[in-house]
Amino acid sequence: MRLLRTGLRWDTAVGVLLVAVFVTGLGTTDGFASRDNLAFAFNDIAEVALMALPMTLLVVAGQVDLSVASMLGLSSALTGQLWDSGWAFETIVPVVLLVGVAGGLLNGWLVTKVGLPSLAVTIGTLALYRGLASVVLGSNAITDFPENYAAWAVDTTTVPGTFITYPVALFIVLAVVAAVVLHATGLGRSLFAIGAQEDAAYYAGIRVGRIKLALFVVTGLVSAFAGVVFTLRYGSARADNGQGFEMLVIASVLLGGIDFDGGKGTLFGAVAGVLLIGVLKNLLTLNDVANEVQVIVTGLLLVASVLTPRLISTVGEWRHRRAAATSSN
């Protein structure tokens, strides 16, 4: 998408805005550029960033999954309950990931086999998975997870010589993989085709149902893993962990220029959207801005990410019609 006549793509504009916000932070906020703060700032959005990757692929294909944060919460609750019951952590992780796969299968089955819209389905499973988390753990909080695993997730442990934490390093690797899949493979071209015109993609021989089902499964799997990371990072398993993260994930994806109707967008834009929200959140926190105001800012960004591209498109079409009418006269 181009911004009027400037030739600047939307995702590029978000990248430029990210750089501008970062430079503003350097000049206005003490400690913003410190190694410790940068490690904290990026690690603080690690789970949102991880979930934004499969969400990007889903939205490109014209689908959405609003249950990601609830799956994170269910994963965290189950991790805590199993650990409290004496399970080995090496056994807990695969079980929790299988639960994520099962949740993704349920979402995908309801969308692809029953024919329900993904928005309606995942609103329902958003409540279902969060309710199951409460059933599993109630109002309890489980702590004291193994130190060797917990140390991997915190912002004080970084890749040697950098401020990059291990969850962020994992995100970078997965982002590269997702970018290659989306922009350099036949599967990626199929995702764009499905999002642009699902019926045409089906008649062109693309296995629409199977691809959409796989996307929901991967989203459930990654969301469950994000729940494990969140639990280790905070050292606490609770049923309400990650509550509201679905808004941050969707805001990041849409802010990055992924068209909610499907068929358009880049992974670079989604990553830029995630980082922009993370940097803004960190700057607001460093400047003692209340959490309630931060939520308002996120909401405004979400509205702007949906409204602005459509306004640009409308203005562009109006200018085109006007130019055509002028040339005909």
Secondary structure in CASP SS format (residue, H / E / C, confidence):
PFRMAT SS
TARGET T0000
AUTHOR 0000-0000-0000
METHOD secondary structure of the structure
MODEL  1
M C 1.00
R E 1.00
L C 1.00
L C 1.00
R C 1.00
T C 1.00
G C 1.00
L C 1.00
R E 1.00
W H 1.00
D H 1.00
T H 1.00
A H 1.00
V H 1.00
G H 1.00
V H 1.00
L H 1.00
L H 1.00
V H 1.00
A H 1.00
V H 1.00
F H 1.00
V H 1.00
T H 1.00
G H 1.00
L H 1.00
G H 1.00
T H 1.00
T C 1.00
D C 1.00
G C 1.00
F C 1.00
A C 1.00
S C 1.00
R H 1.00
D H 1.00
N H 1.00
L H 1.00
A H 1.00
F H 1.00
A H 1.00
F H 1.00
N H 1.00
D C 1.00
I C 1.00
A H 1.00
E H 1.00
V H 1.00
A H 1.00
L H 1.00
M H 1.00
A H 1.00
L H 1.00
P H 1.00
M H 1.00
T H 1.00
L H 1.00
L H 1.00
V H 1.00
V H 1.00
A C 1.00
G C 1.00
Q C 1.00
V C 1.00
D C 1.00
L C 1.00
S C 1.00
V H 1.00
A H 1.00
S H 1.00
M H 1.00
L H 1.00
G H 1.00
L H 1.00
S H 1.00
S H 1.00
A H 1.00
L H 1.00
T H 1.00
G H 1.00
Q H 1.00
L H 1.00
W H 1.00
D H 1.00
S C 1.00
G C 1.00
W C 1.00
A C 1.00
F H 1.00
E H 1.00
T H 1.00
I H 1.00
V H 1.00
P H 1.00
V H 1.00
V H 1.00
L H 1.00
L H 1.00
V H 1.00
G H 1.00
V H 1.00
A H 1.00
G H 1.00
G H 1.00
L H 1.00
L H 1.00
N H 1.00
G H 1.00
W H 1.00
L H 1.00
V H 1.00
T H 1.00
K C 1.00
V C 1.00
G C 1.00
L C 1.00
P C 1.00
S H 1.00
L H 1.00
A H 1.00
V H 1.00
T H 1.00
I H 1.00
G H 1.00
T H 1.00
L H 1.00
A H 1.00
L H 1.00
Y H 1.00
R H 1.00
G H 1.00
L H 1.00
A H 1.00
S H 1.00
V H 1.00
V H 1.00
L H 1.00
G C 1.00
S C 1.00
N C 1.00
A C 1.00
I E 1.00
T C 1.00
D C 1.00
F C 1.00
P C 1.00
E H 1.00
N H 1.00
Y H 1.00
A H 1.00
A H 1.00
W H 1.00
A H 1.00
V C 1.00
D C 1.00
T C 1.00
T C 1.00
T E 1.00
V C 1.00
P C 1.00
G C 1.00
T C 1.00
F C 1.00
I C 1.00
T E 1.00
Y H 1.00
P H 1.00
V H 1.00
A H 1.00
L H 1.00
F H 1.00
I H 1.00
V H 1.00
L H 1.00
A H 1.00
V H 1.00
V H 1.00
A H 1.00
A H 1.00
V H 1.00
V H 1.00
L H 1.00
H H 1.00
A H 1.00
T C 1.00
G H 1.00
L H 1.00
G H 1.00
R H 1.00
S H 1.00
L H 1.00
F H 1.00
A H 1.00
I H 1.00
G H 1.00
A H 1.00
Q C 1.00
E H 1.00
D H 1.00
A H 1.00
A H 1.00
Y H 1.00
Y H 1.00
A C 1.00
G C 1.00
I C 1.00
R C 1.00
V H 1.00
G H 1.00
R H 1.00
I H 1.00
K H 1.00
L H 1.00
A H 1.00
L H 1.00
F H 1.00
V H 1.00
V H 1.00
T H 1.00
G H 1.00
L H 1.00
V H 1.00
S H 1.00
A H 1.00
F H 1.00
A H 1.00
G H 1.00
V H 1.00
V H 1.00
F H 1.00
T H 1.00
L H 1.00
R H 1.00
Y H 1.00
G C 1.00
S C 1.00
A E 1.00
R C 1.00
A C 1.00
D C 1.00
N C 1.00
G C 1.00
Q C 1.00
G C 1.00
F H 1.00
E H 1.00
M H 1.00
L H 1.00
V H 1.00
I H 1.00
A H 1.00
S H 1.00
V H 1.00
L H 1.00
L H 1.00
G C 1.00
G C 1.00
I C 1.00
D C 1.00
F C 1.00
D C 1.00
G C 1.00
G C 1.00
K C 1.00
G C 1.00
T C 1.00
L H 1.00
F H 1.00
G H 1.00
A H 1.00
V H 1.00
A H 1.00
G H 1.00
V H 1.00
L H 1.00
L H 1.00
I H 1.00
G H 1.00
V H 1.00
L H 1.00
K H 1.00
N H 1.00
L H 1.00
L H 1.00
T H 1.00
L H 1.00
N C 1.00
D C 1.00
V C 1.00
A C 1.00
N H 1.00
E H 1.00
V H 1.00
Q H 1.00
V H 1.00
I H 1.00
V H 1.00
T H 1.00
G H 1.00
L H 1.00
L H 1.00
L H 1.00
V H 1.00
A H 1.00
S H 1.00
V H 1.00
L H 1.00
T H 1.00
P H 1.00
R H 1.00
L H 1.00
I H 1.00
S H 1.00
T H 1.00
V H 1.00
G H 1.00
E H 1.00
W H 1.00
R H 1.00
H H 1.00
R H 1.00
R H 1.00
A H 1.00
A H 1.00
A H 1.00
T H 1.00
S H 1.00
S H 1.00
N C 1.00
END
